[in-house]
């Protein structure tokens, strides 16, 4: 008997390979599900390297540059979330400095609605940050499970998140990646803003790179899409997107490509919130509408002013208690009565593909890694992407004729775009700049084109000639490596002659890689 991974000889009845530790499947056993080796190997390595300081239990999530583990700090006996740079990551000086800067920035913020950092350290090649472990759920998971939220819950979450951002902005720190996935709710209903990982001190020009596009596309402000220096008003816009998502179950802008999403942020009017949620109070509608203004100076002058507007929304003591109770129930995994929200009309797709509706709420992948839709385009690449959008608009204008009045709330530094049906005029970019960047920007836009209406599947099966069937269609044999699939619940079958067939279902999340545990089929005559 030999190990399928390293080919080493394995003693009879052994359950693990003595050389590499891989679980050994009994050829006479029933169909079994085996966890992927890579995650387990990394977990065991981390447990060894941090032994004595932290008792590392399990992985709970993955971010743009780090993995988060649930652990206990041995000396103090307190539960923590360990954010770790994986050893396989290209940890150069810049990455390590950014990781440390994240810890310093987060540790400098002492606010009840911001997840506190306890310590930052390095053991060998392992860089880590220890922070409070939040026993609860992410807002994106809550929306995915519940859909549109009650008004009282929305106001409670907005108050906590806005209070956290107002405090950070008062300290000169802009979050830069506000989204529902970075807002946590603990089991007591406390709202906490997480992941100041790409936050930068607003006054520190040395840390603000002109031409960098950093953020999550569905939540990025127009000025962030344009790679301009951003301030507190950008966080206000992103929080406005979160508020819209809480009320309707969808973000306001969606498209098939990254340039398409950015185009909507620049030019498309926000869908009428009241058409979806007629029960939205006028004061809350005003807050969301103002936060989503295209121009920063049309939003709130300070985030403290935004917080005052939210706190001024009529909200009785009884309504507050009901909202807090409902939020605690959601954070503990309970469901509420469904909130009625009318579907939003489909948006015009600026890439001229089939129009699509608004994006549904995000769903967590099976492995817990849920923050994979993060975009960082540095320097020339970021500027080229924005210029690529401008060049596309230039081409559209050359093919069309006619003009329409400019919108009152448009964004500067983009070119005029007209189509056969009347469209708003957009301010123009100088022709010389457009010509100079045309070739590079077109290539960059093509390279960054990302279809966001699908996800990907990774799966290994045994025997190696077994067919992997999704929704009745054979998609791979033996190994499914990043197979694109439509979002939603999919039906999986693994089958091979002489083996018991395995059937299950799984969820494909938008723009995520869903990695399933390995499936080992047992003989056909064995019980499953």
C-alpha atoms as one frame of an Amber mdcrd trajectory, in Angstrom:
protein
   0.000   0.000   0.000   1.391   3.411  -0.980   0.543   7.019  -0.239  -1.109
   8.696  -3.226   0.572  11.990  -2.406   4.242  11.098  -1.847   4.254   7.418
  -2.984   5.873   6.284   0.281   5.123   2.759   1.489   2.365   2.703   4.114
   1.950  -0.112   6.686  -1.281  -2.083   6.632  -4.108  -0.546   8.668  -2.253
   2.778   8.918  -4.540   5.792   8.776  -1.861   8.366   7.948   1.300   8.372
   5.831   4.382   8.371   8.056   6.275  10.575   5.574   3.869  13.399   4.737
   0.950  12.896   7.149  -1.671  12.483   4.406  -4.799  10.589   5.448  -4.876
   7.130   3.850  -8.143   5.977   2.346  -9.084   2.343   2.834  -9.884   0.938
  -0.656 -12.666  -1.155   0.904 -14.164   1.669   2.936 -17.320   3.531   2.055
 -17.270   6.874   0.258 -15.478   9.438   2.424 -14.858  13.160   2.491 -11.291
  14.241   3.286 -10.268  17.775   4.144  -7.851  19.459   1.789  -4.231  18.896
   2.800  -2.965  22.439   2.186  -5.096  24.117   4.852  -4.376  21.391   7.392
  -0.639  21.523   6.763  -0.627  25.304   7.220  -2.697  25.036  10.402  -0.345
  22.423  11.904   2.680  24.487  10.953   1.180  27.539  12.641   0.311  25.526
  15.745   3.936  24.404  16.020   5.503  27.814  15.383   3.219  29.670  17.839
   3.174  26.901  20.436   3.526  28.326  23.943   2.119  31.719  22.949  -1.164
  30.808  21.265  -3.313  27.707  21.124  -4.450  27.920  17.489  -7.762  26.131
  16.908  -9.007  26.590  13.350  -9.193  28.871  10.326 -12.179  31.233  10.288
 -11.565  33.399   7.214  -9.221  34.714   4.552  -8.569  38.251   3.413  -6.693
  39.963   0.611  -3.307  39.285   2.191  -3.818  37.234   5.357  -5.559  34.272
   6.957  -7.544  34.620  10.186  -7.502  31.898  12.839  -9.436  31.393  16.045
  -6.984  30.984  18.941  -6.444  31.386  22.672  -3.608  33.462  24.095  -1.931
  31.010  26.469  -0.573  33.437  29.088  -3.783  35.425  29.541  -6.266  32.725
  28.591  -8.257  35.059  26.365  -9.846  34.219  23.038  -8.297  36.060  20.080
  -8.466  36.246  16.307  -5.006  35.742  14.820  -4.398  37.455  11.512  -1.415
  35.757   9.895   0.632  36.315   6.770   0.908  32.799   5.308   4.494  31.491
   4.857   3.777  30.920   1.161   3.052  34.627   0.627   5.779  36.723  -1.007
   6.610  38.562   2.216   8.915  41.310   1.104   9.787  44.383   3.075   6.860
  46.375   1.637   4.298  43.680   2.520   5.669  43.272   6.045   5.660  47.049
   6.587   2.085  47.318   5.368   1.079  44.497   7.718   2.734  46.264  10.666
   1.215  49.598   9.647  -2.213  47.997   9.699  -1.593  46.831  13.271  -0.330
  50.256  14.393  -3.277  52.076  12.854  -5.861  49.699  14.290  -4.164  49.688
  17.710  -4.279  53.489  17.801  -8.081  53.449  17.566  -9.787  52.960  20.917
 -13.535  52.905  20.258 -16.301  50.465  21.277 -17.335  50.006  17.627 -13.825
  49.190  16.333 -12.264  45.754  16.818  -9.233  46.330  19.114  -5.744  45.001
  18.383  -3.918  43.382  21.310  -0.452  42.819  19.893   1.609  42.382  16.750
   4.547  40.034  16.466   6.756  37.756  14.439   7.877  34.210  15.167  10.428
  33.020  12.625   8.891  33.686   9.218   5.380  34.029  10.653   4.002  37.571
  11.009   0.820  37.866  13.083  -1.639  40.313  14.613  -3.707  39.298  17.644
  -7.044  41.059  17.990 -10.326  40.580  19.803 -12.267  37.561  18.616 -15.808
  38.629  17.743 -18.273  35.865  18.524 -20.981  36.700  16.054 -21.534  37.157
  12.324 -20.480  39.449   9.529 -23.086  41.812   8.142 -22.648  40.286   4.680
 -23.541  36.851   6.107 -26.559  38.322   7.890 -27.845  39.914   4.670 -27.138
  36.722   2.703 -29.220  34.690   5.164 -31.978  37.202   5.933 -32.236  39.465
   2.896 -33.452  43.051   3.402 -33.321  44.063   7.064 -35.928  45.786   9.257
 -35.614  49.556   9.543 -34.759  49.387  13.247 -31.872  46.994  12.561 -30.574
  49.185   9.729 -30.566  52.311  11.893 -28.827  50.493  14.758 -26.067  49.183
  12.471 -25.635  52.561  10.776 -25.272  54.307  14.117 -22.531  51.954  15.277
 -20.599  51.908  11.986 -20.853  55.675  11.468 -19.748  56.318  15.043 -16.653
  54.160  14.443 -15.781  55.927  11.193 -16.382  59.387  12.670 -13.920  58.554
  15.446 -11.327  57.238  12.971 -11.750  60.268  10.715 -11.299  62.521  13.721
  -7.951  60.759  14.243  -6.973  61.445  10.636  -7.534  57.850   9.440  -9.660
  56.872   6.432 -10.725  53.226   6.282 -10.762  52.940   2.437 -12.516  49.545
   2.334 -15.860  49.958   4.093 -18.220  47.147   3.052 -20.735  44.787   4.638
 -18.019  42.125   4.953 -15.992  44.450   7.190 -18.822  45.112   9.638 -19.214
  42.520  12.393 -22.077  42.053  14.862 -21.391  40.143  18.072 -23.910  37.993
  19.898 -24.867  40.922  22.132 -25.758  43.058  19.125 -22.674  45.289  19.217
 -21.641  46.599  15.802 -17.888  46.612  15.152 -15.930  47.815  12.121 -13.089
  45.493  11.117 -10.062  45.433   8.848  -8.334  48.776   8.717  -5.816  46.835
   6.619  -5.593  49.395   3.818  -6.372  52.405   5.982  -3.945  55.277   5.702
  -3.410  58.384   7.752  -5.142  61.081   5.729  -2.470  63.670   6.385   0.479
  61.357   5.554   1.212  62.152   1.913   4.100  59.676   1.839   1.636  56.822
   2.275  -0.843  58.030  -0.343   0.248  56.853  -3.778  -1.314  58.824  -6.606
  -2.636  56.497  -9.281  -3.467  53.587  -6.931  -6.917  52.023  -7.049  -7.566
  50.273  -3.729 -10.866  48.929  -2.467 -13.786  46.626  -3.262 -15.489  47.578
  -6.564 -19.154  47.442  -5.497 -18.465  49.826  -2.591 -15.855  52.184  -4.065
 -16.603  55.898  -4.314 -16.277  57.646  -7.708 -13.110  59.416  -6.592 -11.672
  56.110  -5.389 -12.452  54.549  -8.783 -10.613  57.481 -10.373  -7.497  56.766
  -8.267  -7.629  60.197  -6.631  -6.613  61.041  -3.107  -9.593  60.272  -0.918
 -10.912  61.537   2.390 -13.683  60.809   4.897 -16.361  61.423   2.249 -15.199
  58.291   0.401 -15.943  56.183   3.481 -19.332  57.926   3.701 -20.123  56.818
   0.132 -19.111  53.223   0.864 -21.254  53.193   3.997 -24.125  54.553   1.872
 -23.730  51.484  -0.366 -23.871  49.269   2.736 -27.056  51.046   3.894 -28.628
  50.550   0.451 -27.671  46.854   0.583 -29.187  46.431   4.061 -32.470  47.979
   2.925 -32.865  46.218  -0.437 -30.663  43.124  -0.195 -28.604  44.361  -3.172
 -25.842  46.858  -3.796 -26.983  49.756  -6.020 -24.551  49.172  -8.908 -23.599
  45.979 -10.701 -22.165  45.098 -14.104 -20.397  42.206 -15.820 -16.987  43.884
 -15.735 -14.915  45.993 -13.385 -14.922  48.988 -15.798 -18.700  48.607 -16.019
 -19.090  48.851 -12.241 -16.807  51.887 -12.159 -18.820  53.504 -14.954 -21.974
  53.166 -12.833 -20.251  54.776  -9.853 -19.227  57.680 -12.099 -22.425  58.328
 -14.030 -25.458  56.163 -13.147 -28.090  57.640 -10.865 -28.712  55.632  -7.702
 -31.810  53.417  -8.125 -34.874  54.785  -6.332 -34.632  53.339  -2.841 -38.252
  54.157  -2.062 -39.453  52.067  -5.018 -37.959  49.012  -3.335 -38.649  49.951
   0.298 -41.659  52.272   0.626 -41.342  51.992   4.419 -38.008  53.862   4.522
 -38.405  56.996   6.700 -37.734  60.245   4.803 -34.870  61.104   7.162 -33.130
  57.761   6.487 -33.731  58.145   2.758 -32.049  61.566   2.910 -28.999  60.143
   4.713 -28.488  57.346   2.179 -29.105  59.623  -0.819 -26.683  62.256   0.406
 -23.991  59.699   1.250 -24.253  58.313  -2.310 -23.815  61.686  -4.012 -21.322
  61.506  -6.894 -19.285  64.515  -5.754 -17.568  64.381  -2.343 -18.555  67.967
  -1.519 -22.223  67.019  -1.982 -21.936  64.514   0.878 -21.524  65.425   4.541
 -18.839  67.943   5.449 -17.779  65.669   8.309 -18.723  62.156   9.326 -19.743
  63.584  12.695 -22.416  65.533  10.773 -23.533  62.289   9.115 -23.767  60.636
  12.537 -25.869  63.537  13.834 -28.239  63.114  10.873 -28.597  59.378  11.618
 -29.178  59.979  15.314 -31.854  62.541  14.392 -33.936  59.913  12.573 -37.153
  59.443  14.618 -36.549  56.294  16.638 -38.462  55.695  19.871 -37.031  53.850
  22.863 -39.311  50.870  22.178 -38.267  50.769  18.494 -34.629  50.882  19.591
 -35.103  47.903  21.932 -36.921  45.938  19.226 -34.128  46.690  16.734 -31.421
  45.633  19.204 -33.246  42.395  20.033 -33.671  41.608  16.341 -29.985  42.277
  15.649 -28.908  40.006  18.521 -31.105  37.254  17.096 -29.555  37.652  13.646
 -26.011  37.605  15.073 -26.833  34.331  16.861 -28.027  32.723  13.637 -31.773
  33.079  14.164 -34.025  34.255  11.368 -36.645  36.990  11.373 -39.832  37.393
   9.400 -38.924  38.277   5.820 -38.988  41.984   4.997 -40.860  42.867   1.822
 -38.666  44.673  -0.719 -39.654  45.146  -4.351 -37.016  44.077  -6.908 -34.966
  46.864  -8.454 -35.092  47.391 -12.215 -32.083  46.125 -14.227 -29.345  48.642
 -14.920 -28.187  49.614 -18.387 -24.959  47.699 -18.942 -22.253  50.121 -20.104
 -20.312  47.267 -21.719 -23.341  46.685 -24.031 -23.796  43.082 -22.956 -27.083
  41.602 -21.783 -28.510  43.885 -19.055 -28.333  42.373 -15.584 -30.163  43.075
 -12.376 -28.648  44.280  -9.139 -26.192  42.062  -7.333 -27.663  39.824  -4.604
 -26.199  39.769  -1.137 -22.786  38.127  -0.757 -22.566  34.544   0.517 -19.734
  32.920   2.461 -17.744  30.156   0.788 -17.583  26.772   2.459 -14.087  27.385
   3.753 -15.005  30.639   5.486 -12.939  32.750   3.125 -15.299  35.495   2.161
 -13.267  38.543   1.294 -11.884  37.689  -2.130 -13.427  40.493  -4.161 -10.824
  43.024  -3.107  -9.044  45.046  -5.787  -5.630  46.677  -5.540  -4.300  48.240
  -8.732  -1.167  50.221  -8.066   0.346  53.154  -9.895   0.247  52.925 -13.678
  -2.032  49.900 -13.673  -4.651  51.705 -11.613  -4.382  54.870 -13.682  -4.499
  52.842 -16.887  -7.692  51.135 -15.833  -9.383  54.461 -15.223  -7.982  55.788
 -18.483  -9.218  52.627 -20.187 -12.742  53.508 -19.135 -12.222  56.988 -20.531
 -10.931  55.595 -23.852 -13.950  53.301 -24.108 -16.183  56.310 -23.585 -14.213
  58.224 -26.215 -14.796  55.462 -28.741 -18.497  55.472 -27.944 -18.725  59.205
 -28.500 -16.960  58.969 -31.857 -19.534  56.410 -33.028 -22.501  58.440 -31.884
 -23.847  61.916 -32.494 -25.862  64.454 -30.554 -25.531  65.704 -26.991 -27.567
  66.146 -23.844 -27.216  68.514 -20.873 -24.585  67.581 -18.309 -25.932  66.095
 -15.066 -25.875  68.333 -12.029 -23.942  65.792  -9.987 -21.338  64.447 -12.434
 -17.679  63.568 -11.870 -14.890  65.516 -13.630 -11.979  64.100 -15.623 -13.873
  61.666 -17.853 -14.753  62.104 -21.512 -18.087  62.841 -23.145 -20.154  59.724
 -23.924 -23.228  59.771 -26.137 -25.230  56.884 -27.564 -28.120  56.762 -30.080
 -30.598  57.311 -27.250 -30.060  60.552 -25.296 -27.515  60.181 -22.499 -26.017
  62.721 -20.066 -22.890  64.542 -21.254 -19.762  63.723 -19.263 -16.882  66.201
 -18.738 -13.962  65.627 -21.105 -10.410  64.480 -20.512  -7.736  66.407 -22.488
  -7.241  64.755 -25.909  -3.459  64.615 -25.505  -3.742  62.607 -22.275  -6.268
  60.224 -23.806  -4.049  59.614 -26.859  -0.960  59.109 -24.709  -2.632  56.474
 -22.544  -4.887  54.889 -25.156  -2.868  51.784 -26.041  -1.818  51.014 -22.471
  -5.267  51.653 -21.019  -7.057  49.422 -23.510  -4.699  46.566 -22.659  -5.087
  47.206 -18.929  -8.877  47.310 -19.156  -8.874  44.020 -21.048  -6.476  42.432
 -18.569  -8.591  43.472 -15.581 -11.889  42.434 -17.133 -13.524  40.228 -14.503
 -16.858  38.488 -14.966 -18.611  38.853 -11.636 -21.733  36.804 -12.382 -19.917
  33.531 -11.731 -17.628  31.796  -9.281 -15.161  28.915  -9.491 -14.973  25.376
  -8.163 -11.943  23.434  -6.912 -12.299  19.755  -6.071 -10.222  16.552  -6.069
 -11.814  13.116  -6.263 -10.744   9.478  -6.195 -10.509   7.411  -8.348  -8.687
   9.727 -10.711 -10.966   8.790 -13.635 -14.139   9.666 -11.712 -16.402  12.180
 -13.454 -17.271  15.416 -11.660 -20.809  16.362 -12.681 -22.430  19.704 -11.827
 -26.137  20.187 -12.540 -26.098  17.169 -14.861 -23.068  18.327 -16.880 -19.626
  16.714 -16.714 -17.225  19.542 -15.880 -14.017  17.639 -15.065 -12.437  14.258
 -14.385 -10.384  13.562 -11.291  -9.620  17.209 -10.557 -11.806  20.287 -10.995
  -9.410  23.241 -10.954 -11.054  26.682 -11.012 -14.006  25.544 -13.111 -16.305
  28.573 -13.741 -19.908  28.050 -12.637 -22.990  30.277 -12.287 -23.634  31.690
  -8.822 -26.166  29.968  -6.606 -26.844  26.487  -5.286 -25.418  23.789  -7.572
 -25.929  20.020  -7.570 -22.756  17.887  -7.489 -22.350  14.233  -8.440 -19.133
  12.216  -8.460 -19.364   8.925 -10.328 -17.115   6.158 -11.639 -17.769   2.609
 -12.868 -17.668   0.111  -9.998 -17.853   2.801  -7.302 -20.702   4.166  -5.209
 -22.021   7.427  -6.605 -21.736  10.496  -4.380 -24.341  13.298  -4.539 -24.531
  16.574  -2.672 -25.147  20.277  -3.215 -22.953  23.335  -2.687 -23.123  27.095
  -3.119 -21.156  29.041  -5.718 -20.527  32.604  -4.542 -20.025  35.519  -6.879
 -16.383  36.094  -7.837 -15.168  33.521  -5.288 -13.332  30.201  -5.464 -15.310
  27.506  -3.665 -12.909  24.761  -2.595 -14.676  21.568  -1.539 -13.189  18.754
   0.570 -11.772  15.821  -1.382 -14.221  13.023  -2.205 -13.031   9.400  -2.141
 -15.598   7.033  -3.650 -16.104   3.638  -1.988 -16.865   0.395  -3.856 -20.361
   0.132  -5.258 -21.323  -2.826  -3.080 -20.392  -0.990   0.124 -22.963   1.097
   2.057 -22.514   4.860   1.738
